[in-house]
Each structure stands twice: as structure tokens, then as C-alpha cells.
Amino acid sequence: MFQGHAGLFMQGDHLDISYNRPDEWPHLTPSGSIRAFIFHVGDEVAGPCFQLGMIRPVEGETLDWRHSIDPLHHHGSDQFRVILSDSWNLAGRRLNAGDYAFQESGIVYQEHPGPGGAGTTMLLMADRRGNQATIARKKDVETIFEYDDVYGAPKPDAPYPHPAGDRGIAAIATSAGQCNKGYLRGTISALQSGSSGGLTGVLGDTIAGPAVHVLHAEPGERITPPATWSTEIVLLVVRGTLTLDGKTYAAGELRVQREGAPFAAIVAGDEGAELVLVVADRRGRAEFALAAGETAPAWIGAAGALASTLAPSPEGAE
């Protein structure tokens, strides 16, 4: 299931979005200092919400991150984010371009761009029922920036959508281990390169949540063979290039593949590639169909083993 926001839609078997064409991005602030694309994929109830963010300061538009844009708060959803350019402060720790972070639901935190006030990110809210923010300080509720319903606007007078409440249920497992004090951070370039390397994580709903594959591909490496998934695939190039369906995708370019649409082989460019590949609904992994005679790379099967370590959460998807 693909559901775009603010006019975003998919024609044919895929949708391309580029961080390199900022004029195409919807404004979240009047002058466009913050721009975003938002879309839902996967399970219709408990699937993930992607929030692609671009922060480029515009003269005359003041962003009060501490008390208006991003005051102390928490969400009822596990999260994954990757930084594409500039730098980003997450819960008091600096993330630079090429860094990623898993974050457990219910953690109270703040985030904002680093020095210079600019940053580009991809944020995955693993369970859209936990999109809404819960503000920690009452005084900040009065000054919070008015986002829309999809983006996660606080609704203090309404029941929280997640059945477990506004803290959600933390359910993250990765091939690099568990979160430490709510987070697991790393750098893509530091991951082992090649088809046997990379990092895999599962998060969100323990039945229908997404699987995230963070990959460091060698020059010319065949990242995936031709295949078909029964769920959406979201592919983001963080560094380097790759080719797919005869098209070159450079750093800052993202593709959403429609469920059930055949996927051509993905091949890294001459300088290799650092990328994130998200399987929107981990149940779709079981219905992953390779083209005849092809063999799946080892990391594709890693999500199943990780998911088996998580106990089903109350009232999760079926």
C-alpha cells in the first residue's frame, strides 16, 4: 500500500524523489526553510511512515527548534534515520553525513540541524500509529509549530492511536546488536562492504513492521538480483551511485518500488555505493521471488532470523 501526502503520488511501477531538486519539495514553513516529502507504505494499519526532510535556512525565517519546531518529546514508534548531508544533532549526539541511527519508541529526545542550520535526512517512523509526538513540557505545547496530522502533530485531547499508548512498544533487533540506552548509531562507510556485509534491522510492529538493510557496496557489485517483492521497497542512495532499470541513481536520490512490480538487478557504480534498502512489510520477505536461476545475497534472509527474537506485541498486526 502506497499513500502519498500533499499531492505525492506514484505512476507506473515506481516513484523517484530527489534531494537534489529542492524546488520540487513541499514547504512545511511559509518561506521553505523546512521542506518535506511524506508517504506511507506497507501494512495499512501498522506500516511505516517515511518523512524525508530538507532544512535550508531562509533569510528572515526564524526557526525556534528548542521550543517550537522540536521541543522535548517522545513518540509511540521505533525510528530509523540516516543523514545525507551536513550534520544533525540527535539527543545531544552529532550525526554526520553518512551516519544512521535506530531509536526505540518512548525515548524522550530533541533533534535539530548542526552548525549552519542545514541538514537533509530520511526518517522512518516504523509504525505509523506512533507518529504523533507527546510534548514533555507544558509550556512548549503553547509554542509548538503547527504541523499537520500526518507529520505527527500533538493531539493532547485525543486518544493515542497506538494500542499500547504514547510510549508504544520498543521492538528493535539488528545484526549489530541491541540498542544501548535507546539508540544504535553507526556510519555506513564503516560497515563491511560486499554482499555478505552490511547491517540489517527490524523495528516497529513485530509482525508487519519494516526491515531495514544498510549496505556498503563495492564498485560494480551486484547488490540484488532481479526479483519481485510482495511489498513496497524504498531504496535511498546516500553516497556513490547505482544503476537500476538502465537508470543511474546518484547520492540523494530515492526510489519507491510498487508492491508486486518486478525489480531489475541493482548494481553499484564505479565508486561503489552506500545505500539504505527498506522492505516495507517484513512479511513480504517470505514472498520474495527471485528471477529464474538467481541466488539471493545473504543479507536478505537476515531479517527473518532477527524478527524471530521479538515477542509479538499486544494488538499488533496479523
N, C-alpha and C positions, 0 to 999 in steps of 0.2 A: 504494500500500500504506500503510494507516494502522495503526500499532501503538501503543496507549497503554500507559502504565506505571502501576502502583499503582492499578489499578481504573479508569483513564481509558478511556472507550470512546465510539464515535460511533454515534448512532442517526439514521437517515434520511440526508439528503444533506450534513449539516454538523454541526460541533461548535462551540459557543460557550464561551469561557473568559473570565472577568473578573478583572482585578486589583483590582477594586473590591469584591469579595466574599471577603475573606481567610479567612473561616471555612470556606470550601469547599476550601481548599488543603491537600494532604497535608503533614505535618511531616517535615522532614529532621533536625531536632534534637528532643530529647524535649519541650521546652517550646514549640517552634514559633517560635523566633527566626528560623529559616530554613525557608521553605516553598517547594515547587516542584511544577510540573507538567512531566512529561517525556513526549515522544512521538516516534516515528519516522514519517517519510513518504518517498515517492519510491521509488527503487530498493531492492530487498530486501537488497542486499549493501552498496552504496556510497552509499546515500541519506543525507540529513541527519537529525540528531537535534536536536530543539528542547528547550531547557531554560529554562523560564520561572521566574525567581527572584524571591522576595519576602523581603526581610530587614527584620524589625521587632523590635528588641531587646525581650526579655522580662526583667523584673527577676529576678535570681537565676541566669540562664543566661549564663555567660561564654563568649564566642566568641574563641578564640585564632587569629586569621586568619593570623598570620605563620608559625606552626609547626604548626597543626593543620588549620584549615579550608582555607587556600590558601597553603601554603609555595611556595618557588621550584620551578617545574615547567615541563614543556612537553607538548604534545600532537602526535599524528601527523595532525592535521586542520587545515585552514584554518578560520577562525572569522569570524562576524559577530555584533555585539551592538548593541543600542540601549537607551538609558536612558529610562525612563518617568517617574521621579520621583526627588527627592532628588539625590544625586550619587554618583559611582563613581570609584575610582582604578584605572586600568589601566596597568600597567607604569610607575608613577611619574607618570602624567599624569591630570589630573582630567577626567572626563566629567560634564557636567551633563544635566539632563532635556532631552530633545530631541536629544541628541548620539548619534552612531553611530560604529562603528569596525570596519574589516576588519582581520584579523590573520592573517599567514601561519603555516602549520604549522611546528613545530620551534622556535619562538621561546620562550626561557626567560623567564618572567614571573611576576608575582603580581597579584592584584586583590582589592579589598575595598571596602566602603562608605566614603563620605566622612564628614565631621564629623557626629556624631549617630548614626552606625552604622546608618542605614536606607538602603534602596535597592530599586528594582524594575527588573528587567532582562529582556530577551529575548535569550538566547544561542542562536546557530545553530552547531552543530558540523557542518560541511558534509559530512563523510564519517564515518559512524558507526564505521568501522573504526579511526578515530583518537581515539575518545572517551577512552580510558584515559590517565591522567596518568602521567608519568615524573618522579619527585621528584629534584631536583638534589642535595640534601644528605642523606647517610645518616641523620643524627640526626633529621631530620624524618620519615623513614619510620616511626620508632618512635612518633611522636605524631600521625600523620595521622588525621583524622576518618574513621570507617568509613562511607563512602558505599556504595551498592550497585553491582552490576555495570553497570547501565545508565548510572548517573550518571558513571561514569569512574573507579572505584576502581583504584588502582595494583595491578598483579599482577606483581611483580618476578621471580617464578619461572616465569612462563608466557610462551610466545611472543607477540610483539605482533601483534594482528590485522591491522594494515595490512601489505600485502605489501612496502612499502618500509621497514618498520621504524618505530620510535617517533618519528622525525622527520617521517614522511610525505613528501609531495612538495608544496611550495608551488605553487599554481596559481590565483592571483587576478588578474583583469583587470577594470578598471572604466572607466566612461565619464569618470571624473575622473582617470584615470591609474593608475600603478602604486603599490604600497605603498612607503613610504620607511622603511628600516630595519625592515621587517616590518609596518608599520602604515599604514593610511589612515584618518584621522579627519575628522569633519565635523559640521555642525549642520544639521538638516533645514530649519529656517526660513531658512537662508542659501541654499538651493538655489533655482534659478529656478522660479517657480510656473507652473502651466499645463500643458497636455497635451504640450508639446514639451520641458518641463524635467525636473527630477528627476535621479537618479543610478541607473545600472544596474551591477551587478557579477555576475560569475560566479566561483565558487570551488569547492574540493573536487575530486572526481573530474572529469577533463577531458572525460568522455563523459556521465556520468549525474549530475553534481553539480547543485546548485540554481542558479537565477538570482534575484538579489535586486534589487528595484526600490524605491528610497527616493524618495517622492513628496511634493511640496508643492502641494496642490490649492487653487485659488481658490474663493471662496464660490459654491456652486451648480454647480460644474464637474462634468461627467460624466467620471468618472475612467476607467471602462471601459464599453464597450457590453455588452449581453447576449452571453454566449459560453459555450463549453464547452471545458475543458482535459482532456487525457487523463492528467493527473497531479493530485495534490493542490495546492491553493492555500491559503496561510496569509496571512491579512490581519490586520494589527495597527494600530489607531488610536493614535497617540502624542499628538496634540493635535487639538482640534476635534471634529467629528462627521461621519459619513457615513450614508447610507441604502442598504439592500440588502434586496430582497425585502420592502419595506414596513416594515422594522425599522430603528431608529436605533441606530448603534454609536457610543458616546462614547469619549473618551480612556481608555485602559486596558482596552479590550475587544478580543478576538481571535476570529477565526473560521477554522476549518479546513474547507475545502470538499472533499468527497469527489471522487476522480477520476471523470471522466465525468459528473458531475452538472451540469446547466445552471446557469450563473451569471447572475443578473439584473444589470442595469446598476448600477454603483456611483456614487453621486452625493454630492459634498461638501455639508456643511451650510451654514448661513448665515454661519458664521465661517470657512469653509474647513476644511481638514484636513491634518495631517501624518501620513503613514502609511508602513508597510512592507508590500509585497506580494511574497511569495516563491513562485516556481514550483518545486515540489519536485524535479522532474526536468527539466532543461533540454531533453531530447529531447521533452518534452510540448509545448514551444513550437511545434514543427513540426506538431503535431496540434491546434493551437488553432483552434477552429471558431467563427466569428462568426455571430450571427443574420443572417438574410437582410437585405441592404441596409445593413449596418453596416460601418464603417471602423475599423480598429484604430489607437489612438494610436501615435505614432512610437516611444515608449519600449519598446513590447512587442517590436519587432524588434531592439532594440539588443543583446540577449543573444547572438544568433546571430553577429553580427559580432565581438563580444568573444571568444566561445568559439573562433572560427577562429584566433585568435592564439596559442592554447595548444597545445603539442605533446602528443599522447596520452601519458599516463603508463604506466609498465610495469604490467602486470597490472591495468589499470583495468577498469571495467565495459564490457560490449559491447552 
